[in-house]
Amino acid sequence: MFITAEEVKGLSSFEEVKAISNEQIETYMDRADSWIRRATNSPAIELSDNEALRKDMRLAT
């Protein structure tokens, strides 16, 4: 995964997101990661050393 559930909660301005369990957020993150891999056609994108790309993937998730 590109980001943690705690980071998602910390970055969110929505109380509804902060109230969701970490397990539920991780389910959404898994779904987002799958779509990112499919859209980029790069199953190992998380192994990239490109810091800008890693930051973009965190935000996209």
Residue pairs with C-beta under 8 A, 6 or more apart in sequence:
1 26
1 29
1 30
1 33
1 46
1 61
2 29
2 33
2 36
2 46
2 54
2 57
2 58
2 60
2 61
3 29
3 58
3 61
5 22
5 25
5 26
5 29
6 22
7 58
8 17
8 25
8 29
8 61
9 17
9 18
9 20
9 25
12 18
17 25
29 61
32 60
32 61
33 46
33 61
36 45
36 57
36 60
36 61
37 43
37 45
45 53
45 57
46 54
46 57
48 54
